[in-house]
Amino acid sequence: MLDNAAQRRVRQPLGKETTMGMNDYVQQARKAIETLNNAGTDETQQQEALNQLIDAGFNALTLWARRFDRENSRETPTPQPGALTQNHGERR
């Protein structure tokens, strides 16, 4: 099972919620590539496979970016004495 940092809540078309992680998006992309390879000259099937591939890539990138932001937000620097505060420009 994936840890919380590797999970993302998504809503399925039938209203059923599932948790998807990076591995799920990789599998989705692989399936789309396989479908694209087997589509032959069927343009509709090719377009659907490309859309699925784009969605999987975008979702994986979004998940990675959220994880990156979450990890970096934990490292808040310690304010130095005499530094200006963000809110009011007052010195500490």
Backbone hydrogen bonds, N-H to C=O, Kabsch-Sander energy under -0.5 kcal/mol:
donor,donor_aa,acceptor,acceptor_aa,energy
6,A,3,D,-1.3
7,Q,4,N,-1.4
8,R,20,M,-1.6
10,V,18,T,-1.8
12,Q,10,V,-0.5
12,Q,16,K,-1.8
15,G,12,Q,-2.2
17,E,15,G,-0.5
18,T,10,V,-1.6
20,M,8,R,-2.6
20,M,18,T,-0.6
22,M,6,A,-0.6
25,Y,21,G,-1.6
26,V,22,M,-2.1
27,Q,23,N,-2.3
28,Q,24,D,-2.2
29,A,25,Y,-2.2
30,R,26,V,-2.4
31,K,27,Q,-2.3
32,A,28,Q,-2.1
33,I,29,A,-2.4
34,E,30,R,-2.3
35,T,31,K,-2.5
36,L,32,A,-2.5
37,N,33,I,-2.4
38,N,34,E,-1.7
39,A,35,T,-0.6
39,A,36,L,-0.7
42,D,39,A,-1.9
43,E,41,T,-1.0
46,Q,42,D,-2.2
47,Q,43,E,-2.6
48,E,44,T,-2.3
49,A,45,Q,-2.2
50,L,46,Q,-2.4
51,N,47,Q,-2.4
52,Q,48,E,-2.2
53,L,49,A,-2.3
54,I,50,L,-2.6
55,D,51,N,-2.5
56,A,52,Q,-2.5
57,G,53,L,-2.3
58,F,54,I,-2.7
59,N,55,D,-2.8
60,A,56,A,-2.3
61,L,57,G,-2.4
62,T,58,F,-2.6
63,L,59,N,-2.4
64,W,60,A,-2.4
65,A,61,L,-2.5
66,R,62,T,-2.4
67,R,63,L,-2.3
68,F,64,W,-2.7
69,D,65,A,-2.7
70,R,66,R,-2.5
71,E,67,R,-2.4
72,N,68,F,-2.3
73,S,69,D,-2.0
74,R,70,R,-0.7
75,E,72,N,-0.8
76,T,74,R,-1.5
83,A,80,Q,-2.1
85,T,90,E,-2.2
89,G,85,T,-1.1
92,R,83,A,-1.4
